Amino acid sequence: MKTVNLPLAGTALALLTLGASTQALADEAFEREVRNRLEKLEQIRTVDAPSGNNLLGDKLTLEGLVEIEGVVGEGFDDESYSDLVVATVELVMNAQLNDKVAAELAFLYEEDETDLDVDVATLAFADLIGPVDMLIGKQYLPFGRFETALVNDTLVLELAETRKTAALFGLQQDGLTLGAYVFDGSVDREQNVENYGFTLNFEQDNLQAGVDYISSLAESDALADELGADLESDDGAFAVSGQLDL
């Protein structure tokens, strides 16, 4: 008995081969189209990217911070309370004017505490006198170290943080930082830059130690605002800090 099925089997095999080839060609065409689109997008991105001479793209950077603070609790009198505030809004602009000069401008807003204000406005000059750099303008003076893992600022920071218009001179080498500054304060203000301070800090991978001095602790932000009239401007203070990570 004879069975004649070979032509049908050959036809089915040819159809399967033709279908596979057609699918392969379709997949290859799709991949080629995707590659072409990606290349076009990359060309557009390259054209739109800021060039090295573009001030906004190469020399000016913007940074921002927004903090929303929510509180829910119960007081000692068993009275519950809750609050929701914009704790911090900060916008910082940094401009690298050239190889030696940089500028920083920062705005700060804290609901119920600080109206929108210029928080920092400085010009930095690298290697102004040999290895000595200079930072001049409104800035936070290097008095004390206030690192903390707490949500709120510590009492030490609230009392000692000092923001003034000052000229700070400093140098850094092999983990050692030396700095000295002068500023005109708000307490017993005269037409002279009569206040000063210095900072000395050494820092390595697991070790930090430093000592700071300011000629008038009454010039700190909190004391100058609240108790300036009752303090003498020559009440100097030292701050000593250290940290060892094991």
Backbone as a ProteinNet text record, in pm:
[ID]
protein_1_A
[PRIMARY]
MKTVNLPLAGTALALLTLGASTQALADEAFEREVRNRLEKLEQIRTVDAPSGNNLLGDKLTLEGLVEIEGVVGEGFDDESYSDLVVATVELVMNAQLNDKVAAELAFLYEEDETDLDVDVATLAFADLIGPVDMLIGKQYLPFGRFETALVNDTLVLELAETRKTAALFGLQQDGLTLGAYVFDGSVDREQNVENYGFTLNFEQDNLQAGVDYISSLAESDALADELGADLESDDGAFAVSGQLDL
[TERTIARY]
85.2	0	88.4	61.1	145.7	77.5	159.5	110	181.2	105.1	164.7	130.9	213.1	191.4	310.5	415.6	537.2	517.1	444.4	425.8	355	254.5	183.7	275.9	356.4	450.4	550.6	599	693.3	630.3	504.5	435	418	379.7	363.3	495.3	603.4	735.3	776	745.4	779	701.4	573.6	492.3	545.6	583.7	640.2	769.5	853.2	980.2	956.3	858.6	826.4	770.7	684.9	629.6	737.9	830.8	940.1	1027.9	1056.4	1138.9	1069.9	937.4	862	863	844.7	846.7	983.9	1088.6	1224.9	1250.3	1205	1223	1145.8	1023.7	943.3	1011.4	1065.4	1134.6	1257.4	1331.4	1451	1415.1	1305.3	1261.7	1219.4	1150.5	1106.7	1226.6	1324.4	1444.1	1518.8	1525.7	1593.9	1522.8	1389.5	1313.2	1334.6	1338.9	1363.5	1501	1602.3	1737.5	1742.4	1675.2	1672.8	1608.9	1499	1432.3	1521.5	1588.6	1679.3	1793.6	1847	1954.6	1907.3	1783.5	1729.2	1710	1658	1639.9	1773.3	1876	2008.2	2065.2	2041.7	2087.2	2016.7	1884.3	1809.3	1860.1	1886.6	1937.1	2072.3	2157.6	2290.4	2281.3	2190.2	2174.2	2120.8	2023.1	1960.1	2044.1	2144	2224.4	2303.3	2319.2	2392.8	2539.1	2593.8	2734.3	2821	2952.8	3043.3	3045.1	3002.6	3002.2	2866.9	2771.7	2639	2643.1	2614.9	2624.5	2530.6	2405.9	2308.3	2341	2398.9	2422.1	2553.3	2654.5	2787.8	2836.1	2795.1	2852.7	2755.4	2628.4	2529	2451.7	2445.3	2369.1	2264.7	2151.5	2041	2011.4	1988.9	1951.1	1835.2	1748.6	1633	1600.5	1530.6	1489.6	1354.4	1262.9	1131.3	1104.9	1075.9	1045.2	909.4	821.8	690.5	692.2	656	663.2	523.7	490.8	362.6	383.1	299.1	312	175.2	171.1	50.4	92.9	28.4	67.6	-34.3	6.2	-79.8	4.2	-40.8	33.7	17.9	89.3	81.8	-56.9	-132.7	-268.8	-371.3	-322.9	-408.9	-483	-438.9	-497.6	-419.7	-491	-426.1	-397.9	-297.5	-261.8	-209	-213.7	-160.2	-123.8	-29.7	14.5	75.5	68.2	126.8	181.9	314.3	378.9	480.4	510.2	620.7	747.4	818.2	932.6	1046.3	1076	1189.7	1164	1191.5	1199.5	1331.4	1418.2	1551	1584.6	1635	1680.1	1823	1912.1	2054.1	2102.1	2170.4	2230.1	2380.5	2453.8	2599.7	2648.4	2741.7	2795.9	2947.5	3006.3	3151.3	3191.2	3231.7	3257.9	3383.9	3486.6	3607.7	3680.6	3805.6	3879.2	3904.9	3903.3	3941	3825.4	3716.9	3609.2	3476.8	3406.2	3273.9	3181.2	3053.1	2951.7	2842.1	2783.6	2671.8	2565.1	2440.8	2326.6	2218.4	2172.7	2073.8	1960	1837.6	1717.2	1655.4	1599.5	1544.1	1409.6	1315.4	1184.8	1147	1105	1057.9	927.5	820.3	689.2	688.2	633.1	620.2	754.1	865.3	995.6	1075.9	1090.2	1174.7	1099.4	1081.5	1026	1127.2	1079	1168.7	1281.4	1404.1	1518.6	1640.7	1738.8	1867.5	1944.2	1962.3	2028	2179.7	2229.7	2374.1	2398.4	2499.6	2541.5	2692.1	2767.9	2913.1	2984.5	3107.2	3203.5	3323.6	3367.5	3482.3	3597.1	3714.5	3835.1	3936.7	3969	4065	4207.3	4296.7	4439.7	4459.4	4390.8	4401	4542	4597	4734.1	4806.4	4876.7	4938.1	4829.4	4838.9	4736.4	4615	4612.3	4505.1	4385.7	4267.7	4143.8	4070.5	3976.8	3895.7	3749.6	3664.6	3519.6	3463.8	3396.8	3349	3201.2	3126.5	2983.6	2905.7	2773	2687.3	2700.1	2737.6	2768.8	2752	2750.2	2748.3	2892.5	2926.8	3064.4	3101.2	3226.2	3269.1	3295.7	3189.1	3200.5	3114	3180.9	3109	3070.9	3042.2	2993.7	2860.4	2760.3	2623.8	2559.1	2638.9	2581.5	2494.1	2378	2286.2	2194.7	2144.8	2047.1	1905.1	1888.9	1756.7	1678.1	1546.7	1460.4	1470.4	1465.1	1470.5	1613	1638.4	1769	1791.5	1918.1	1951.7	1958	1952.8	1960.4	2096.1	2201.8	2335.7	2339.9	2283	2280.6	2199.3	2083.8	1999.2	2070.4	2153.9	2221.7	2349.4	2419.9	2554.5	2562.1	2464.1	2471.4	2478.3	2576.3	2602.6	2615.2	2527.2	2530.4	2557.1	2668.4	2709.4	2774.1	2787.2	2867.3	3011.9	3094.2	3229.8	3326	3454.8	3563.3	3639.4	3636.5	3698.3	3818.1	3931.9	4054.1	4091	4122.2	4153.9	4233	4287.3	4359.2	4337.1	4347.7	4329.9	4447.2	4495.5	4605.7	4610.6	4605.9	4620.6	4524.8	4400.2	4300.1	4298.6	4392	4399.1	4339.2	4247.6	4183.3	4211.2	4264.3	4289.7	4210.9	4149.9	4072.5	4067.2	4057.5	4041.8	3947.9	3867.9	3768.1	3747.6	3695.3	3656.4	3516	3439	3303.7	3259.8	3164.2	3105.4	2974.2	2963	2846	2730.5	2626.2	2505.2	2500.4	2567.8	2567.3	2675.1	2639.4	2732.6	2797.3	2715.7	2766.9	2837.5	2956.4	3033.6	3074	3133.5	3176.9	3313	3325.9	3450.1	3417.6	3505.1	3493	3571.9	3504.4	3574.8	3570.8	3492.4	3479.8	3561.3	3599.9	3687.1	3671.1	3735.7	3735	3831.7	3850.4	3935.5	3881.2	3924.3	3883.9	4002.1	4014.1	4119.3	4053.4	4068.8	4001.1	4090.1	4091.4	4166.4	4070.1	4071.2	3974.7	4038.5	4021.7	4063.3	3943.3	3967.7	3857.3	3770	3829.6	3751.8	3774.9	3837	3871.5	3845.3	3787.7	3768.5	3791.3	3866.9	3890.4	3906	3849.1	3857.3	3833.7	3878	3854.6	3825.1	3725.5	3685.1	3678.2	3695.3	3683.9	3612.6	3524.6	3459.3	3470.9	3502.8	3530.1	3405.1	3286.1	3162.4	3051.4	3024.4	2914.3	2779.9	2774	2649.8	2606.5	2696.6	2661.9	2592.2	2574.6	2500.1	2357.6	2295.3	2164.2	2061.7	2056.1	1954.8	1980.1	2104.4	2135	2127.4	2171	2166.2	2022.3	1933.1	1793.3	1718.2	1744.2	1664.6	1727.1	1860.8	1924.9	2036.5	2041.9	2153.5	2173.8	2067.6	2078.7	2134	2128.4	2170.2	2305.1	2370.1	2497.2	2607.4	2726.6	2843	2899.2	2944.3	2991.3	3127.3	3197.3	3329	3326.3	3209.9	3199.4	3235.1	3363.9	3409.9	3376.8	3392.3	3361.4	3444.6	3474.6	3541.6	3442.1	3465.6	3389.2	3487.6	3476.4	3564.6	3479.4	3525.4	3449.8	3542.3	3486.9	3565.5	3474.2	3524.3	3447.6	3542.1	3515.3	3597.6	3505.2	3520.6	3440.8	3522.2	3469.8	3540.3	3481.8
-119.1	0	123.6	219.6	338.6	459.9	547.1	672.5	788.4	875.4	988.1	1117.4	1150.8	1273.8	1369.2	1330.1	1411.7	1549	1563	1698.6	1790.4	1737.3	1821.9	1863	1768.1	1800.8	1905	1891.7	1991	2126.6	2130.1	2258.9	2325.4	2243.5	2299.2	2353.1	2276.8	2321.3	2449.8	2460.6	2583	2700.9	2679.2	2787.6	2833.4	2735.5	2771	2849.7	2805.9	2876.7	3016.6	3029.1	3160.6	3252.1	3194.9	3277	3323.2	3233.5	3270.6	3377.3	3364.7	3463.9	3599.4	3598.1	3724.4	3790.8	3710.7	3765.6	3822.4	3751.7	3800	3932.1	3942.5	4067.9	4181	4149.9	4252.7	4297.9	4201.6	4236.9	4321.9	4285.8	4362	4503.7	4518.8	4651.8	4735.4	4671.3	4742.9	4789.9	4699.9	4737.9	4851	4844.7	4949.9	5083.5	5080.9	5204.2	5261.1	5173.2	5219.2	5282.6	5218.9	5275.5	5412.1	5425.7	5554.2	5662.5	5627.2	5725.6	5766.1	5668.3	5700	5789.3	5762.1	5846.7	5989.3	6004.6	6139.2	6212.9	6140.3	6202.4	6244.8	6160.6	6194.4	6316.5	6327.9	6445.3	6571.4	6560.4	6676.5	6716.5	6616.5	6644.5	6713.7	6667.9	6728.6	6872.6	6900.2	7036.7	7128.7	7078.1	7160.8	7176.4	7090.7	7098	7227.5	7288.4	7414.5	7395.7	7489.3	7482.3	7530.2	7512.9	7552.2	7700.9	7782.8	7926.7	7979.8	7891.3	7932.1	7960.9	8084.7	8124.4	8043.7	8023.4	7953.2	7805.2	7748.2	7605.2	7564.2	7647.5	7605.7	7672.7	7794.7	7870.2	7902.9	7877.7	7910.4	7785.2	7757	7642.8	7691.3	7622.4	7654.3	7533.9	7559.1	7454.3	7505	7415.5	7455.3	7354.4	7400.7	7315	7361.9	7266.6	7295.3	7191.4	7237.8	7150	7187	7088.3	7105	7029.9	7097.6	7039.1	7021.7	6899.1	6869.3	6817.2	6861.8	6823.6	6783.6	6670.4	6625.3	6572.3	6616.4	6571.3	6605.4	6580.1	6607.1	6666.7	6778.9	6848.3	6785.6	6844.7	6793.7	6811.7	6904.7	6927.2	6842.5	6739.2	6647.4	6715	6833.8	6902.9	6864.4	6819.1	6780.7	6904.3	6894	7004.8	6948.7	7030.9	6994.3	7122.1	7108.5	7225.2	7177.6	7263.4	7234.9	7365.5	7372.1	7495.2	7464.9	7568.6	7562.3	7595.9	7492.6	7513.4	7586.7	7548.8	7608.6	7612.4	7727.5	7740.6	7810.5	7745	7799.8	7786.6	7893.7	7895.2	7947.2	7868.1	7901.7	7907.5	8015.6	8032.4	8047.2	7965	7970.8	8001.1	8094.5	8133.2	8126.8	8051.4	8046.1	8148.7	8267.5	8378	8355	8299.9	8258	8156.9	8126	8022.9	8062	8190.2	8237.4	8298.1	8331.5	8406.8	8332.2	8318.4	8256	8340.3	8333.4	8409.6	8315.1	8348.4	8269.9	8365.4	8335	8414.2	8316.9	8331.6	8239.7	8319	8275	8333.8	8231.8	8282.1	8194.1	8246.8	8152.8	8185.4	8075.6	8115	8022.9	8077.7	8004.3	8052.8	8080	8196	8241	8275.6	8264.4	8294.9	8393.3	8365.6	8447.7	8484.9	8615	8660.8	8634.6	8633.4	8611	8713.4	8665.7	8753.8	8695.3	8783	8737.4	8675.1	8544.3	8473	8478.6	8459.1	8461.3	8534.5	8619.8	8688.8	8709.6	8628.7	8630	8625.2	8672.9	8655.8	8581.5	8477.9	8398.3	8417.7	8446.8	8467.8	8360.8	8273.6	8165.9	8216.1	8171.7	8205.6	8356.3	8429.5	8575.2	8622.7	8567.7	8599.5	8466.8	8420.6	8289	8182.6	8095.3	7991.8	8039.2	8166.3	8218.6	8259.1	8206	8241.1	8348.7	8417.1	8517.1	8497.6	8506.3	8502.8	8629.9	8713	8841.4	8856.4	8913.3	8932.8	8882.5	8876.6	8826.5	8674.7	8623.1	8481.5	8437.8	8306.2	8249.6	8233.1	8297	8294.6	8155.9	8113.4	7979.4	7974.4	7982.9	7974.9	7858.8	7751.6	7635.5	7538.7	7416	7311.3	7262.4	7257.9	7234	7113.2	7013.2	6893.8	6820.4	6775.1	6703.7	6616.6	6510.4	6423.5	6457.7	6563.5	6604.4	6673.2	6670	6735.9	6886.9	6936.1	7080.3	7124.6	7253.6	7309.1	7298.5	7277.5	7268.4	7408.4	7412.7	7540.4	7607	7525.7	7581.4	7652.4	7590.4	7653.9	7782.6	7778.3	7897	8013.4	7985.2	8091.6	8139.4	8049.6	8084.5	8113.3	8073.4	8095.2	8244.1	8282	8423.2	8446.8	8532.2	8568.3	8717.7	8751.9	8891.5	8915.4	9042	9079.7	9086.4	8999.3	8983.2	8956.8	8970.1	8930.8	8818.3	8700.1	8580.9	8540.2	8523	8479.3	8341.1	8247.6	8113.3	8033.1	7922.7	7828.9	7687.9	7590.7	7450.4	7370.8	7277.4	7193.2	7067.4	6950	6820.6	6804.7	6845.1	6829.1	6939.2	7032.4	7142.9	7268.4	7332.4	7454.4	7566.6	7677.1	7795.6	7911.5	7992.4	8105	8217.7	8339.6	8458.4	8553.3	8626.3	8713.4	8839	8941.2	9066.3	9101.1	9168.5	9208	9323.9	9399.5	9510.3	9462	9466.6	9410	9506.8	9460.2	9538.8	9599.7	9537.7	9586.3	9692.5	9805.6	9918.2	9953.6	9962.7	9981.7	10116	10112.9	10232.6	10227.1	10334.7	10339.4	10273.4	10152.7	10077.6	9928.5	9854.6	9708.7	9659.2	9654.7	9633.9	9489.3	9402.1	9264.8	9169.3	9057.7	8964.4	8824.8	8729.4	8592.8	8507.4	8383.8	8290.9	8149.4	8063	7923.2	7835	7724.5	7625.3	7488.5	7411.7	7282.3	7180.2	7060.8	6949.9	6833.7	6776	6670.9	6564.9	6437.9	6322.9	6230	6107.4	6017.2	5990.4	5966.3	5930.8	6024.6	6139	6230.1	6374.1	6450.1	6593.7	6663.3	6771.6	6851.4	6996.8	7086.7	7227.4	7319.6	7441.9	7547.5	7676.7	7750.9	7876	7985.7	8108.1	8223.2	8335.6	8404.2	8524.1	8632.9	8752.6	8860.2	8911.1	8882.3	8931.4	8829.4	8751.2	8655.2	8726.6	8851.4	8928	8953.3	8927.7	8949.7	8830.5	8720.3	8607.4	8652.1	8585.4	8629.6	8638	8535	8531.8	8638.3	8651.3	8746.6	8890.1	8915.6	9052.1	9098.4	9007.1	9045.4	9061.5	8972.5	8970.9	9049	9040.8	9096.3	9193.8	9240.2	9324.4	9446.7	9507.4	9630.2	9603.9	9478.7	9447.1	9377.7	9358	9288.5	9381.4	9354.3	9429.5	9366.1	9449	9397.6	9330.2	9340.7	9280.8	9150.7	9088.2	8959.2	8849.2	8812.6	8711.4	8571.1	8474.2	8335.1	8239.7	8122.2	8013.6	7901	7825.9	7704	7593	7480	7366.8	7248.8	7179	7067.9	6950.8	6832	6713.1	6595.9	6505.2	6387.2	6275.9	6156.2	6039	5924.3	5874.1	5762.1	5633.7	5537.2	5409.8	5302.3
0	0	0	-91.5	-105.3	-43.7	18	76.4	9.7	-53.8	-127.7	-53.6	49	127.6	120.3	49.7	49.3	-12.3	-123.8	-178.3	-80.3	-10	87.6	202.2	248.3	356	310.3	186.6	133.9	122.1	81.3	69.8	206.7	306.6	441.8	495	470.5	516	446.7	317.3	243.8	296.9	330.4	385.6	520.9	604.9	734.2	717.9	624.3	601.1	549.9	458.7	403.7	512.6	601.3	711.1	806.2	838.6	929.3	867.2	737.3	669.7	666.8	640	637.5	774.2	881.7	1017.2	1051.5	1009.6	1036	966	840.8	768.1	834.3	884.3	951.7	1080.5	1158.1	1281.7	1252.2	1147.7	1112.2	1069.1	992	949.9	1069.9	1167.4	1287.8	1369.8	1386.7	1461.5	1392.5	1258	1183.2	1200.2	1201.3	1220.2	1359.6	1461	1599	1609.8	1549	1553.6	1486.5	1372.5	1302.4	1388.6	1455.2	1541.6	1658.1	1718.3	1829	1783.4	1665.1	1612	1588.2	1537.4	1515.1	1646.5	1750.2	1881.3	1940.9	1924.4	1975.8	1904.6	1772.6	1698.6	1747.2	1770.7	1821.6	1958.8	2044.3	2178.9	2173	2081.1	2067.8	2020.9	1928.6	1877.8	1985	2066.8	2168.5	2293.2	2314.4	2435.5	2438.1	2558	2567.5	2534.5	2463.5	2426.4	2540.9	2529.5	2637	2661.1	2563.1	2580.5	2625.1	2650.7	2694.3	2843.2	2883.2	3023.7	3111	3065.6	3146.7	3157.7	3054.1	3056.1	3119.5	3112.6	3152.6	3280.7	3306.1	3415.5	3527.9	3508.2	3610.3	3648.4	3778.6	3828.3	3927.7	3928.3	4018.3	4106.4	4234.7	4328.5	4413	4451.8	4530.2	4637.7	4740	4851	4902.1	4918.4	4976.8	5084.8	5206.3	5318	5375.7	5384.5	5446.4	5578.9	5685.6	5819.4	5877.6	5914	5977	6117	6209.4	6350.1	6403.3	6469.5	6539.4	6675.3	6781.1	6913.8	7019.3	7142.9	7257.9	7367.7	7424.8	7527.7	7664.3	7763.3	7899.6	7960.7	7906.2	7955.5	7881.2	7809.2	7733.6	7619.7	7581.1	7467.7	7341.2	7242.4	7117.3	7031.7	6947.8	6859.7	6728.4	6625.3	6494.2	6420	6327.7	6251.8	6120.4	6021.3	5890.1	5834.9	5812.9	5768.8	5659.9	5582.7	5487.4	5565.1	5607.7	5696.1	5626.6	5502	5432.2	5282.3	5224.8	5079.1	5049.6	4974.8	4948	4800.3	4743	4604.8	4601.7	4544.8	4543.3	4398.6	4363.9	4231.4	4245.9	4172	4170.9	4030	4019.9	3889.7	3894.9	3802.8	3789.3	3685.2	3730.2	3638.8	3555.7	3619.7	3547.8	3634.7	3599.6	3673.4	3817.6	3849.6	3982.3	4061.8	3996.6	4063.3	4048.4	4161.1	4161.9	4248.4	4217.6	4292.4	4338.9	4454.9	4508.6	4559.9	4526	4570.9	4616.4	4741.6	4797.5	4859.7	4831.3	4889.5	4985.2	5095.9	5198.1	5246.5	5262.5	5320.8	5419.6	5540.9	5643.1	5700.1	5681.8	5724.2	5874	5910.8	6050.6	6115.3	6041.1	6099.8	6015.7	5886.4	5800.3	5673.9	5652.6	5525.8	5414.7	5291.2	5177.7	5181.1	5185.5	5206.4	5136.8	5111.8	5059.8	5175.7	5170.1	5279.5	5266.2	5146.1	5119.7	4990	4988.4	4866.1	4874.5	4803.1	4817.9	4684	4686.8	4578.1	4634.4	4563.8	4606.9	4509.4	4564.1	4483.7	4521.6	4427.9	4453.3	4434.8	4524.7	4516.2	4502	4588.3	4581.4	4614.4	4722.7	4762.7	4782.5	4681.8	4691.4	4704.1	4807	4825.2	4904.6	4941.4	5026.2	4940	4975.7	4908.8	4989.2	4923.2	4992.8	4957.1	5058.5	5041.6	5104.1	5024.1	5073.7	5041.7	5136.6	5118.2	5238.5	5223.5	5331.9	5338.6	5454.9	5469.1	5613.8	5635.1	5770	5816.2	5926.2	5973.7	6025	6005.8	6048.3	6198.3	6276.2	6421.6	6470.1	6516.8	6566.5	6456	6497	6406.1	6461.7	6374.6	6422.7	6354.5	6312.8	6252	6353.3	6308.6	6396	6312.3	6374.5	6309.2	6351.3	6429	6475.9	6364.9	6377.4	6279.5	6293.7	6416.6	6442.1	6473.2	6457.7	6493.1	6643.5	6681.4	6822.7	6884.6	7018.2	7088.3	7065.3	7058	7034.4	6899.4	6798.2	6666	6670.3	6736.9	6743.1	6809.2	6909.3	6983	6915.3	6847.1	6799.2	6650.1	6571.2	6426.6	6396.2	6314.8	6289.4	6139.6	6087.7	5945.4	5934.5	5874.6	5863.1	5726.9	5691.9	5575.7	5620.9	5566.1	5617	5502.9	5535.2	5445.1	5513.5	5451.9	5508.9	5423.4	5488.5	5421.2	5475.6	5387.2	5434.8	5334.9	5383.6	5298.1	5350.5	5260.4	5293.3	5238.2	5319.7	5275.3	5360.8	5295.9	5362	5480.3	5463.8	5569	5672.7	5665.3	5760.7	5698.2	5769.7	5722.2	5821.1	5770.8	5850.9	5792.3	5878.2	5828.9	5929.2	5877.7	5961.1	5888.1	5964.4	5901.9	5985.8	5917.1	5982.2	5934.7	6023.1	5987	6075.9	6025.1	6099.8	6157.2	6290.1	6355.4	6368.4	6436.8	6458.8	6598.1	6694.5	6831.7	6848.8	6910.7	6927.5	6794.5	6691.5	6556.1	6542.3	6487.4	6456.9	6310.2	6262.9	6123.8	6108.2	6165.1	6155.2	6150.7	6083.8	6084.6	6205.6	6321.3	6446.5	6496.4	6434.7	6483.2	6396.5	6455.2	6385.5	6445.3	6382.3	6433	6353.7	6400.9	6327.9	6344.2	6256.6	6261.8	6227.5	6298.8	6276.1	6281.9	6176	6169.7	6098.9	6154.4	6093.9	6074.3	5953.5	5922.9	5834	5877	5798.7	5782.9	5735.5	5705.3	5826.8	5942.8	6061.4	6179	6154.2	6262.9	6222.1	6315.2	6295.6	6428.5	6425.1	6544.3	6502	6581.6	6544.1	6660.4	6643.3	6741.3	6666.3	6712.3	6649.7	6755.4	6709.4	6799.7	6727	6800.7	6749.3	6855.4	6813.1	6909.7	6978.4	6923.1	6982.9	6962.4	7066.6	7058.5	7049.6	7095.1	7087.3	6943.5	6847.1	6707.6	6643.2	6716.8	6661.5	6629.6	6534.4	6486.2	6598.3	6683.4	6788.7	6894	6939.5	7046	6997.2	6875.6	6823	6805.9	6766.6	6745.9	6877.1	6973.1	7094.9	7209.2	7223.7	7342.7	7309.1	7187	7145.1	7231.9	7275.2	7354.4	7493.2	7540.7	7676.7	7683	7569.2	7567.3	7521.2	7569.7	7526.9	7400.3	7306.8	7178.5	7188.2	7302.5	7314.9	7394.6	7405	7473	7373.7	7369.9	7276.1	7323	7233.8	7268.1	7183.6	7243.8	7174.5	7151.2	7046.1	7019.1	6985	7054.6	7033.7	6985.9	6884.6	6829.1	6799.6	6801.2	6770	6738.5	6653.9	6617.8	6579	6631.1	6600.6	6562	6440.7	6393.1	6401.8	6476.4	6497.2	6407.5
[MASK]
++++++++++++++++++++++++++++++++++++++++++++++++++++++++++++++++++++++++++++++++++++++++++++++++++++++++++++++++++++++++++++++++++++++++++++++++++++++++++++++++++++++++++++++++++++++++++++++++++++++++++++++++++++++++++++++++++++++++++++++++++++++

